[in-house]
Amino acid sequence: MAPAVPDEILADLDTVLAWDLTNPALPTMDVALNMLDELTSHGRIIARDLSALSLSLPSNSEAGITAQATLGEASRRLNISPPAGTPRATAGRAQNVARLFRALLRAVAAVRAEQAQIARR
């Protein structure tokens, strides 16, 4: 079972996704890197748990196939070094990881729903 995501991480997720990358008033590099690091760390935990959860599904399961695709993307994006460039690049990376984090949470929910459906049969 995947751990509950702490409320502060969900709040950080919303904060990062609300950043306007076209606005010159972006968060500082330190703030963006901190958010990126937090979301990446928690994203890895969710990905690891999703991987374990999806093992119980049949190979032709739609939720399982989606989970595997999401995990493939997570394995690539959650292991990229933080950008060394500008606050805009770092904030953009943080937003990409935040969107991936949401995709991981959706995949966990879909796998759990399919597991429940299988258990009722």
Beta strands, then each sheet from edge to edge (+ up, - down):
end
